[in-house]
């Protein structure tokens, strides 16, 4: 009986480790896709990564949409990568260089991202929203 209990505990640990590894791998894939969306499709392409509940509560204003269209991303750097803040949460900081398409002036913004894993959908969502490009 003791041996069966030990085997069950070991199996539970292995399965939880597999789930954790799968979430980690999924996070890496999601963050890479988000970086590509920001870099090549602009902020309009990155909206698909924002948690739908966050978008419903805080829709992107027409003014912000127009601002996003006035810039192009010239660089996106995350440094050391994401930091887990819980089993289903992670944070990442990115430096994003943007160029105003009218003036060709380049500047950097810092984007503090918060990501949440939706276990039902098996999907990572950006809960911090799109970065503010009006930072000083």
C-alpha positions in Angstrom: 0.0 0.0 0.0 2.8 2.4 0.9 4.5 1.6 -2.4 1.3 2.4 -4.4 0.9 5.7 -2.5 4.5 6.6 -3.3 4.0 5.8 -7.0 0.8 8.0 -7.0 2.7 10.9 -5.4 5.5 10.6 -8.0 3.0 10.5 -10.9 1.3 13.6 -9.5 4.6 15.5 -9.3 5.6 14.4 -12.8 2.2 15.5 -14.2 2.4 18.9 -12.5 5.9 19.3 -13.8 4.7 18.5 -17.3 1.8 21.0 -17.0 4.2 23.7 -15.8 6.7 22.9 -18.6 3.9 23.1 -21.1 2.7 26.5 -19.7 6.3 27.8 -19.8 6.7 26.7 -23.4 3.4 28.2 -24.3 4.5 31.5 -22.7 7.7 31.6 -24.7 5.7 31.0 -27.9 3.2 33.7 -27.1 5.8 36.2 -26.1 7.7 35.6 -29.4 4.5 36.0 -31.4 3.6 39.2 -29.5 7.1 40.6 -30.2 6.7 39.8 -33.9 3.2 41.4 -34.0 4.5 44.6 -32.3 7.6 44.7 -34.5 6.1 43.9 -37.9 2.4 44.6 -37.7 2.4 47.5 -35.3 0.2 47.9 -32.3 -2.9 47.1 -34.2 -1.7 43.6 -34.7 -0.8 43.2 -31.0 -4.4 43.8 -29.9 -5.2 40.2 -30.4 -3.0 39.3 -27.4 -4.8 41.5 -25.0 -7.2 39.8 -22.6 -10.7 40.3 -24.0 -12.0 41.1 -20.5 -9.4 43.9 -20.3 -10.4 45.2 -23.7 -14.0 45.2 -22.7 -13.3 47.1 -19.6 -10.8 49.5 -21.2 -11.4 49.8 -24.9 -8.7 51.4 -27.0 -9.8 55.0 -27.6 -9.9 56.5 -31.1 -7.2 58.9 -30.1 -4.9 56.1 -29.0 -5.6 54.1 -32.2 -4.6 57.2 -34.3 -1.5 57.6 -32.2 -0.5 53.9 -32.8 -0.9 54.5 -36.5 1.5 57.4 -36.4 4.5 55.3 -35.3 6.5 52.4 -36.5 8.5 50.1 -34.2 12.2 50.1 -34.9 13.3 47.8 -32.1 11.8 45.6 -29.4 14.1 44.3 -26.7 13.0 42.2 -23.7 16.3 41.8 -22.0 16.5 38.7 -19.8 12.9 37.6 -20.5 9.8 36.9 -18.5 9.7 36.4 -14.7 7.1 34.1 -13.3 5.0 35.8 -10.5 2.9 32.8 -9.8 1.8 29.5 -11.4 -0.4 31.3 -13.9 1.1 34.7 -14.1 4.3 36.3 -15.5 5.8 39.7 -16.0 8.1 41.0 -18.7 9.6 44.4 -19.3 10.4 45.5 -22.9 12.1 48.5 -24.3 10.4 49.5 -27.5 11.9 52.0 -29.9 9.3 53.8 -32.0 9.7 56.2 -34.9 7.1 58.9 -35.7 6.3 58.4 -39.4 5.8 62.1 -39.9 8.9 63.5 -38.2 11.2 60.4 -38.3 12.0 61.2 -34.7 12.9 58.0 -32.7 12.4 57.5 -29.0 12.2 54.6 -26.5 9.3 53.6 -24.3 9.4 51.0 -21.5 6.5 48.5 -21.5 5.8 46.7 -18.2 3.8 43.6 -19.3 1.7 41.4 -17.2 0.6 38.0 -18.6 -2.0 35.6 -17.3 -2.5 31.9 -18.3 -6.1 30.9 -19.0 -6.2 27.2 -18.1 -9.6 26.6 -19.8 -8.4 28.0 -23.1 -4.8 27.0 -22.6 -3.8 30.5 -23.7 -1.7 33.3 -22.3 -3.3 36.8 -22.3 -1.8 40.2 -21.9 -3.6 41.8 -18.9 -1.6 45.0 -18.8 -2.9 46.2 -22.2 -1.0 47.8 -25.0 1.9 50.0 -24.0 1.4 53.8 -23.7 3.3 55.5 -26.5 2.8 58.9 -25.0 5.3 58.3 -22.2 7.9 61.0 -21.7 
